[in-house]
C-alpha cells in the first residue's frame, strides 16, 4: 500500500494499525536512554544541527527511532 502525503513524499507502511504500539515502544526506549534525552532537552531550543544533513547506516530498532527523532 503506497501512500502520498500532502507534501508529496511517498512512503510504504505495512500495517498502520501498529502506529500506536510503535509510539509506546519509542516512549519506553526514551526512558531507557537518559543520556540522549538530556542532550535532547539541553539543545532543543537552540537546535545547533538545524539544517545539517546527517547520514548513517543503522539497523532499524526502537532505539534508532529515538536517535533519529532527536
C-alpha positions in Angstrom: 0.0 0.0 0.0 1.8 3.2 -1.2 0.6 6.4 0.2 1.3 10.0 -0.7 1.3 12.7 1.9 0.2 16.3 1.3 3.8 17.4 0.8 4.3 14.7 -1.9 6.6 12.3 -0.1 6.0 8.6 -1.0 6.2 6.0 1.7 5.1 2.5 2.3 3.6 1.3 5.6 3.0 -2.4 6.1 0.4 -2.0 8.9 -0.6 1.4 10.0 -2.7 0.0 12.9 0.6 -0.7 14.7 1.5 3.0 14.9 0.1 3.5 18.5 2.1 0.4 19.6 5.2 1.7 18.0 4.9 5.1 19.6 4.5 3.4 23.0 7.7 1.4 22.4 9.6 4.6 21.4 8.4 6.1 24.7 9.8 3.1 26.6 13.1 3.4 24.7 13.4 7.1 25.6 13.0 6.2 29.3 15.9 3.7 28.9 18.2 6.3 27.2 18.6 9.1 29.8 21.8 10.4 28.3 20.3 11.1 24.9 17.2 12.5 26.5 19.2 15.0 28.5 21.1 16.1 25.3 17.7 16.5 23.6 16.4 18.6 26.4 19.5 20.8 26.6 19.7 21.6 22.9 16.0 21.5 21.9 15.7 25.3 21.9 18.9 26.2 20.2 18.8 23.3 17.6 22.5 23.5 16.8 22.2 21.0 14.0 19.2 22.6 12.3 19.6 22.4 8.5 22.5 19.9 8.8 22.4 16.8 6.6 23.5 13.8 8.6 23.7 10.4 7.1 24.3 7.0 8.5 23.7 3.3 8.1 21.9 1.8 11.1 19.7 -1.2 11.8 16.2 -0.1 12.4 15.4 -0.5 16.0 13.3 1.3 18.5 16.5 3.0 19.8 17.3 4.1 16.3 13.9 5.8 16.1 14.7 7.7 19.3 18.1 8.8 17.9 16.5 9.9 14.6 13.8 11.9 16.4 16.5 13.6 18.5 
